[in-house]
Amino acid sequence: MLGNLEGFNRTHNCGKLSIENENDNVTIMGWVQKRRDHGGVIFIDVRDRSGFVQVVFNPDLNQEAFKKAEELRSEFVVAIKGSVRKRPSGNINDELPTGRIEIEGNELRILDKAETTPFLINNEVNPGEDLRLKYRYLDLRRPMMRDMMELRHKTVKTTRDFLDNKDFWEIETPLLTKSTPEGARDYLVPSRINPGQFYALPQSPQLFKQLLMISGMERYFQIAKCFRDEDLRANRQPEFTQIDIEMSFVTREDIFELTENLLRKIFALNDIEVPQEVPVMTYQEAIDQYGLDKPDLRFDMKLKNISDIVQDSEFNIFSGTVKKGGQVKGIKVKNGTNFSRSQIDELEDFVKLYGAKGLAWIKFENGEINSPIAKFLSDEELEKIIEKMEAQSGDLMLFVADKPKVVANSLGHLRVKLGKELDLIDKDDYKFTWIVDFPMFEYNEEEERYVAKHHPFTSPLPEDIDKLDNDLENLKANSYDIVLNGEELGGGSIRINNKKLQHRVFDAMNFTEDEIQNKFGFLMDAFEYGTPPHGGIALGLDRIIMILGNTDSIRNVIAFPKTQKATSPLTDAPSAVEQKQLEELHINLINLD
């Protein structure tokens, strides 16, 4: 009978067998990877989570087992008894951990049969993502995905062991909570028991971990599920996991030290070294030099500001921009004079995606200038530009003139694009850096008010607190991000632990008393009862594993991810629900046609 294990007791995993098991009688269980019939002898590759092993069925040794082996097809589930022997010298496969041995099968039981799969269960074939996600349970059988799930498990275990040894407690926080503004849209859950009212799924455990510090827990962590309703990219998911850490009575440097030591343990899983001293860069330095607050430091191509050189030039696009308070910055492409006009036009289209109005260029070769804007610039201005850009013969210079934010964003992304396309990045290089002193606020033109750059519970730098009254534009937060190779691994801050200061921050964001009480009243009340100085960090578990696993999509490191449209091809979620369920929740749907 299919599925019957009576008389079979698994003794070994397929991938764990070795020459040390020679002559052992073993029982293995798993899936048929491949069946090969060689001159009356049948070879079966059997796979379980640990790997593969080859099984041989010889009709001269066991006719009944051989007959059953003839029925086998890929992905049949089997249990096999046999003895381990050395492979003949001509059949050794040193690329497999089990490549020096095979099992001589003497008893076979088919536990379940399988239909032909929609794609082969191996690493050589890469089916389309929609197909992979629809049949995710088959995709997870592939060695690549199995290895990714193992890496995820080891990363979480390493994290838990490390933090436990540092006297942290793992504490769970609610998934059904109150909607509070944290930067993205909330996923809302209607309450049947409280008609017309809604829970929100947490974007992070932010307020609860602060309450835990007020509760005296002192050192908390959680492998936390978080939810954000936002547009998705390769490294974003509507539900994601973060390593959430909070500590009382600590400075920023304490958090840096703990985080770096944790990352050393995690990245050691793939033999990647985290330097003993991770460099620290201010937010403004990152924007000025790299255009982005998560710079990829594996290659140079820094942004150079030529505003002072062109502020009085006859090229009005440059000089006019500077006079209006804008900037003119450029990047240098070494040996880039071979770029065609059409290639430069493509780069111009690219920077326009980030708000730039155009892309000026200058080619410098053998002491000669080639550029459509050269006629508007004096010889002295051109010489100073070449000197500022540190251009050598054969170099191409690309410039954007606009508001500082547009210049930084467009050139920053262009720099990353060129770094990848020109193969300037050593993929075996890992450059960590801390980014600190972020702006506390940024102006939201739609809402016509300042909003928190990260979240409104971040403390200002102590020396900047007075700027809350009259200089929000230049107020710096006591916040920090840890960045690796252009990816933000995580971020955090020293928190506000004083009701009066928290109220001043809410006031700066134009929150009314009713809004403060309605959204954050429970936190403000808690501040009345003695709050320790505290701070923490949240590390993106999925993103860390994406880098460790050397994949460019976060969907490859999550067992059951969503598509870029936040749907599940496997379960067809989200989906319509029965009218009865809507009525129980007191919900009426509007006509969407």
C-alpha positions in Angstrom: 0.0 0.0 0.0 1.3 3.4 -0.9 2.6 5.4 2.0 3.0 2.4 4.3 6.3 2.5 6.2 5.8 -0.7 8.2 9.0 -2.6 8.2 11.1 0.4 7.1 13.0 2.6 9.6 15.1 5.3 8.1 18.7 5.0 9.2 20.5 7.6 7.1 20.0 10.7 5.1 21.0 10.4 1.4 23.6 13.2 1.4 25.2 12.2 4.7 26.5 8.8 3.5 30.2 8.4 2.8 33.0 5.9 2.3 33.0 5.4 6.0 29.6 3.7 5.6 31.0 1.0 3.3 29.3 -2.4 3.9 26.7 -0.8 6.2 23.1 -1.9 5.7 21.1 1.3 5.4 17.5 2.4 4.9 17.0 5.7 3.0 13.9 7.6 2.0 13.4 10.4 -0.5 12.4 11.4 -4.0 13.6 9.9 -7.3 15.7 12.5 -9.0 16.6 10.4 -12.0 16.3 6.8 -13.3 18.8 5.3 -15.7 18.7 1.8 -17.3 22.2 0.7 -18.2 22.3 -2.7 -19.8 19.8 -4.4 -17.5 21.1 -2.7 -14.4 19.0 0.3 -13.1 20.6 3.3 -11.4 18.4 5.6 -9.3 19.5 8.9 -7.9 17.6 9.4 -4.7 17.3 12.9 -3.1 16.3 14.1 0.3 16.9 17.4 2.0 20.5 16.5 2.7 21.5 15.7 -0.9 21.8 12.8 -3.4 22.9 9.2 -3.4 23.0 6.7 -6.2 21.2 3.3 -5.8 21.8 0.3 -8.0 19.3 -2.4 -8.7 20.7 -5.6 -10.2 18.2 -8.3 -11.3 20.8 -11.0 -10.6 20.8 -10.0 -7.0 17.2 -9.2 -6.3 14.7 -9.7 -9.1 11.7 -8.3 -7.1 13.4 -5.0 -6.2 14.6 -4.7 -9.8 11.0 -5.1 -11.2 9.8 -2.4 -8.8 12.6 -0.1 -9.9 11.5 -0.4 -13.5 8.3 1.4 -12.4 10.1 4.4 -11.0 9.8 7.9 -12.5 11.1 11.3 -11.4 9.7 12.6 -8.1 8.3 9.2 -7.0 8.7 9.0 -3.2 10.5 5.8 -2.2 12.0 3.9 0.7 15.0 1.7 0.0 17.0 -0.8 1.9 20.5 -1.8 0.8 24.2 -2.0 1.5 26.7 0.7 0.9 29.6 -0.2 -1.4 32.5 1.7 -3.2 31.7 2.8 -6.7 33.8 1.2 -9.4 36.8 3.4 -10.2 35.5 4.5 -13.5 32.2 5.7 -12.0 33.5 8.0 -9.2 32.1 11.5 -9.1 34.2 13.8 -6.9 31.8 16.7 -7.5 29.2 14.9 -5.2 29.7 14.4 -1.5 28.4 10.9 -2.1 30.2 10.4 -5.4 32.6 7.7 -4.2 29.8 5.3 -3.0 26.5 3.8 -4.0 23.8 1.7 -2.4 23.2 -1.8 -3.7 19.4 -1.9 -3.4 17.8 -5.1 -2.1 14.3 -3.8 -1.1 12.2 -1.0 -2.6 8.9 0.4 -1.5 7.1 3.1 -3.5 5.5 5.4 -1.0 3.8 7.7 -3.5 3.8 8.2 -7.3 4.1 11.6 -9.0 2.8 13.2 -12.1 5.3 14.8 -14.6 6.4 18.0 -13.0 5.9 21.4 -14.9 9.7 21.9 -14.7 12.7 19.8 -13.9 13.8 19.7 -10.2 17.4 20.8 -10.7 19.5 23.9 -10.8 20.3 23.7 -14.5 16.8 24.7 -15.6 15.6 28.1 -14.4 11.8 28.2 -15.0 10.0 31.6 -15.1 9.2 33.2 -11.8 5.4 32.9 -12.2 5.7 29.2 -12.8 8.1 28.9 -9.8 5.8 30.7 -7.5 2.7 28.8 -8.7 4.4 25.5 -7.9 6.5 26.8 -5.1 6.4 23.4 -3.3 8.3 22.0 -6.3 10.6 24.9 -6.6 11.7 24.5 -3.0 12.8 20.9 -3.9 15.5 22.3 -6.1 19.0 22.3 -4.5 19.4 26.0 -4.9 16.2 26.8 -3.0 16.9 24.1 -0.4 20.3 25.6 0.3 18.6 29.1 0.6 16.2 27.8 3.2 19.1 26.1 5.1 21.0 29.4 5.0 18.0 31.2 6.4 17.6 28.7 9.2 21.3 29.0 10.1 21.2 32.8 10.1 18.2 32.9 12.5 19.8 30.3 14.8 23.1 32.2 14.8 21.2 35.4 15.6 19.3 33.8 18.5 22.4 32.1 19.9 24.4 35.3 19.7 21.8 37.5 21.4 21.0 34.9 24.0 24.7 34.9 25.0 24.5 38.7 25.2 21.7 38.5 27.8 18.8 39.4 25.5 15.3 38.0 25.9 13.2 37.1 22.9 9.8 38.7 23.4 6.9 38.6 20.9 4.8 41.7 20.2 1.2 41.8 18.8 0.4 41.4 15.2 -3.1 43.0 15.6 -2.4 46.5 16.8 -3.3 50.2 16.3 -2.8 52.1 13.1 0.0 54.7 13.6 1.9 56.7 11.0 5.3 55.0 10.3 6.0 55.9 6.7 4.0 53.5 4.6 0.4 52.4 4.3 -0.9 50.0 6.9 -2.5 46.7 6.1 -5.9 47.0 7.9 -7.9 44.2 9.5 -11.6 44.8 10.3 -12.9 43.8 13.7 -16.1 41.7 13.7 -16.6 42.2 17.4 -16.1 46.0 17.2 -18.0 47.0 14.0 -16.5 49.8 12.0 -13.1 49.6 13.8 -9.9 48.2 12.5 -6.6 46.7 13.6 -3.4 47.4 11.7 -0.7 44.8 11.0 2.6 46.3 12.3 5.0 47.9 10.0 7.5 47.3 12.8 7.3 46.6 16.5 8.5 50.1 17.1 6.2 51.3 19.9 6.0 48.0 21.6 9.8 47.6 21.9 9.9 51.1 23.4 7.2 50.0 25.8 9.3 47.0 26.7 12.2 49.3 27.6 9.8 51.3 29.8 8.7 47.9 31.3 12.3 47.3 32.4 13.1 44.4 30.0 16.3 46.2 29.1 17.5 43.9 26.3 14.9 42.7 23.9 15.0 41.0 20.5 12.5 39.4 18.1 12.6 37.8 14.7 9.7 40.0 13.8 7.1 39.8 11.0 6.4 43.2 9.5 3.9 44.4 7.0 3.9 47.4 4.7 1.5 48.2 1.9 3.9 49.8 -0.6 5.1 49.4 -4.2 7.3 46.4 -4.5 10.8 45.9 -5.9 13.2 42.9 -6.1 14.2 43.6 -2.5 10.8 44.4 -1.0 7.9 42.3 0.1 4.5 43.2 1.6 5.4 40.9 4.5 9.0 40.7 5.6 11.1 39.7 8.5 13.5 41.8 10.5 15.9 41.1 13.4 14.5 43.6 15.9 16.8 44.7 18.7 16.3 47.3 21.5 18.5 48.1 24.6 18.3 50.4 27.6 21.1 52.5 29.0 23.1 52.5 25.8 24.8 54.9 23.4 25.0 54.8 19.6 28.5 53.3 19.9 27.2 50.4 22.0 24.6 49.5 19.3 27.3 49.8 16.6 29.5 47.3 18.5 26.8 44.8 19.1 25.5 45.0 15.5 29.0 44.6 14.0 29.7 41.5 16.2 26.3 40.0 15.3 27.0 40.6 11.6 30.5 39.0 11.9 28.8 35.8 13.2 26.2 35.8 10.5 28.5 36.6 7.5 31.0 34.0 8.8 28.4 31.4 7.7 29.6 32.1 4.1 33.2 33.0 5.0 32.7 36.7 4.6 34.7 39.0 6.9 33.2 42.1 8.5 36.1 44.5 9.2 37.1 45.1 12.8 36.4 48.8 12.3 33.4 49.5 10.1 33.9 53.0 8.7 31.4 55.7 9.6 30.1 58.3 7.1 27.6 61.1 7.6 24.5 61.2 5.6 25.6 64.5 4.0 29.0 63.0 3.0 27.2 60.1 1.4 24.8 62.3 -0.6 27.6 64.7 -1.6 30.0 62.0 -2.8 27.7 59.2 -3.9 24.2 60.7 -4.3 22.5 58.0 -2.2 22.3 57.4 1.5 23.2 53.7 0.9 26.4 54.1 -1.2 28.1 51.2 -2.9 31.8 51.7 -2.0 33.2 48.9 -4.1 34.1 51.4 -6.9 35.0 55.0 -7.1 33.2 57.4 -9.6 32.4 60.0 -6.9 30.1 63.0 -7.7 32.0 66.2 -8.2 30.4 69.7 -7.7 31.3 72.2 -10.4 28.6 74.8 -9.4 31.3 77.4 -8.4 33.0 77.0 -11.8 29.9 77.5 -14.0 27.9 79.9 -11.9 28.7 82.8 -14.2 29.0 80.8 -17.5 27.2 81.6 -20.7 25.6 78.1 -20.5 22.3 79.2 -18.9 21.2 75.7 -18.0 24.2 75.6 -15.6 24.5 79.2 -14.5 20.7 79.7 -14.2 20.3 76.6 -12.1 23.0 77.7 -9.7 21.5 81.2 -9.4 18.2 79.6 -8.4 19.8 77.7 -5.6 20.4 74.5 -7.5 23.6 72.5 -8.2 25.7 71.3 -11.1 27.4 68.0 -10.4 29.0 65.3 -12.5 30.6 61.9 -12.6 33.6 60.7 -14.6 33.5 57.5 -16.7 37.1 56.4 -17.2 37.8 55.5 -20.8 34.3 56.5 -21.7 34.9 58.4 -24.9 33.8 55.4 -26.9 30.2 55.9 -25.7 28.1 56.6 -28.8 25.6 59.4 -28.9 22.7 56.9 -28.8 24.3 55.3 -25.6 24.5 58.7 -24.0 20.9 59.4 -25.0 19.9 56.2 -23.2 21.7 57.4 -20.1 19.8 60.7 -20.4 16.5 58.9 -20.5 17.6 57.0 -17.4 18.3 60.1 -15.3 15.0 61.5 -16.3 13.4 58.7 -14.4 14.7 60.3 -11.3 13.5 63.9 -12.1 16.5 65.2 -14.0 15.6 67.4 -17.0 18.7 66.4 -19.0 22.2 65.1 -19.1 25.1 67.2 -20.3 28.3 65.5 -21.4 32.0 66.3 -22.2 34.5 63.9 -23.8 38.2 64.6 -23.2 40.7 62.9 -25.4 44.2 63.8 -26.5 43.9 67.3 -25.0 40.7 68.0 -27.1 37.2 68.7 -25.9 34.2 67.1 -27.7 30.9 68.3 -26.3 27.7 70.1 -27.6 28.0 72.5 -24.6 31.7 73.4 -25.1 30.8 76.5 -27.2 29.0 78.0 -24.2 31.9 77.5 -21.8 35.2 79.5 -21.8 38.6 77.8 -22.1 39.2 78.7 -18.5 35.9 77.1 -17.3 36.6 74.0 -19.3 40.1 73.7 -17.8 38.8 74.1 -14.3 36.0 71.5 -15.0 38.6 69.0 -16.2 40.8 69.7 -13.2 37.8 69.3 -10.8 36.7 66.1 -12.4 40.3 64.8 -12.4 39.7 63.8 -16.0 42.4 62.0 -18.1 42.6 61.5 -21.8 39.8 59.1 -22.9 37.4 60.0 -20.1 33.7 60.9 -20.4 32.1 63.4 -18.0 28.3 63.4 -17.4 26.5 66.3 -15.6 23.1 67.1 -14.2 21.9 70.6 -13.2 18.9 70.8 -11.0 17.7 71.0 -7.4 20.3 69.3 -5.0 17.9 66.4 -4.3 17.3 65.7 -8.0 21.0 66.0 -8.8 22.0 63.5 -6.0 19.2 61.0 -6.8 19.7 60.9 -10.6 23.5 60.9 -10.6 23.6 58.4 -7.6 21.5 55.9 -9.5 23.4 56.6 -12.8 26.6 55.8 -10.9 25.3 52.5 -9.7 24.0 51.6 -13.2 27.3 52.4 -14.8 29.2 50.5 -12.1 27.3 47.4 -12.9 27.2 47.8 -16.7 31.0 48.6 -17.0 31.9 45.7 -14.7 33.5 48.1 -12.2 32.3 46.0 -9.2 34.2 43.2 -7.6 31.3 40.8 -6.5 33.6 39.1 -4.0 34.3 42.4 -2.2 32.1 43.4 0.8 32.2 47.1 1.8 30.4 47.8 5.1 29.7 51.4 6.3 27.6 53.1 8.9 25.6 56.2 7.7 24.9 58.6 10.6 23.4 62.0 11.3 20.4 61.8 9.0 18.1 64.8 8.7 15.4 64.5 11.4 12.7 65.8 9.0 12.0 66.2 5.4 9.4 68.6 3.9 6.4 67.0 2.3 5.1 69.3 -0.4 1.8 67.5 -0.7 1.0 67.8 3.0 2.8 71.2 3.3 4.5 70.2 6.5 7.6 68.5 7.8 7.5 64.7 8.3 9.9 62.4 10.1 12.7 61.1 7.9 12.6 57.7 9.7 9.9 57.8 12.4 8.8 60.4 15.0 10.3 58.6 18.0 13.9 59.2 17.0 15.8 61.5 19.2 17.5 64.6 17.8 21.3 64.9 18.2 21.7 66.5 21.7 23.5 69.5 20.2 20.6 70.0 17.7 17.6 70.0 20.0 17.2 73.8 20.1 16.7 73.7 16.3 13.3 72.1 17.0 12.0 75.7 17.5 13.3 77.4 14.4 15.5 75.3 12.1 13.9 72.0 11.2 15.7 72.0 7.8 19.1 71.5 9.5 18.1 69.4 12.5 20.0 66.1 12.6 18.6 62.9 14.1 20.5 60.5 16.3 19.9 57.8 13.8 22.0 55.4 11.8 21.9 52.8 9.0 24.3 49.9 8.3 25.0 49.6 4.6 26.7 46.9 2.6 27.4 47.2 -1.2 24.7 49.6 -1.9 22.1 47.8 0.2 20.7 49.0 3.6 21.0 46.0 5.9 19.3 47.8 8.7 18.7 51.0 10.6 17.9 52.4 14.0 18.2 55.3 16.4 18.5 56.4 19.9 14.9 57.0 20.9 13.2 59.8 22.7 12.6 58.9 26.3 11.0 62.1 27.5 7.4 63.2 27.2 8.2 66.8 26.8 10.7 66.3 24.0 8.4 63.8 22.3 5.6 66.4 22.3 8.0 69.0 20.8 8.7 66.6 17.9 5.0 66.0 17.3 4.4 69.8 17.4 7.1 70.3 14.8 5.1 67.9 12.5 2.0 69.9 13.1 0.1 67.1 15.0 -2.9 68.4 16.9 -3.4 67.5 20.5 -6.3 65.2 19.4 -4.0 63.4 16.9 -1.3 63.0 19.5 -3.7 61.5 22.0 -5.6 59.4 19.5 -2.5 57.9 17.8 0.1 57.9 20.6 -1.7 58.4 23.8 -0.6 55.1 25.3 3.0 55.9 24.6 2.8 59.4 26.0 1.1 58.1 29.2 3.9 55.5 29.6 6.5 58.3 29.5 5.0 59.6 32.7 6.4 56.6 34.7 10.2 56.8 34.3 11.7 55.9 30.9 15.3 54.8 30.5 17.5 56.1 27.7 17.2 53.5 25.0 17.9 52.7 21.4 18.0 49.9 18.9 18.3 48.7 15.4 16.2 46.6 13.0 18.2 44.4 10.5 16.4 43.1 7.4 16.7 39.4 7.7 15.5 38.7 4.1 17.9 41.3 2.6 20.9 39.9 4.6 20.2 36.4 3.3 19.7 37.7 -0.2 23.3 39.0 -0.1 24.7 35.9 1.7 22.9 33.7 -0.9 24.3 35.8 -3.8 20.9 36.3 -5.3 19.3 39.5 -6.6 15.7 38.9 -5.6 14.3 38.7 -2.1 11.7 36.3 -3.4 14.5 33.7 -3.6 15.0 33.7 0.2 11.4 33.5 1.4 9.6 30.2 1.3 6.3 31.5 0.1 6.7 35.1 -1.3 4.4 37.4 -3.1 4.8 38.7 -6.7 5.6 42.4 -7.5 1.8 42.9 -7.5 1.6 41.5 -4.0 -0.2 38.3 -5.1 0.4 34.6 -4.5 0.1 32.5 -7.7 0.2 29.4 -5.4 -2.9 30.2 -3.2 -4.5 32.9 -5.5 -4.3 35.4 -2.6 -5.7 38.0 -2.3 -9.1 36.7 -3.3 -12.8 37.6 -3.0 -14.6 36.4 0.1 -18.2 35.2 0.6 -20.9 37.9 1.1 -21.7 36.3 4.5 -18.1 37.1 5.7 -18.5 40.7 4.6 -21.8 41.0 6.4 -20.3 39.7 9.6 -17.7 42.4 9.4 -20.3 45.1 8.5 -18.5 45.8 5.2 -20.2 46.9 2.0 -18.1 46.9 -1.2 -18.5 49.7 -3.6 -18.9 49.0 -7.3 -15.3 48.8 -8.7 -16.4 48.9 -12.4 
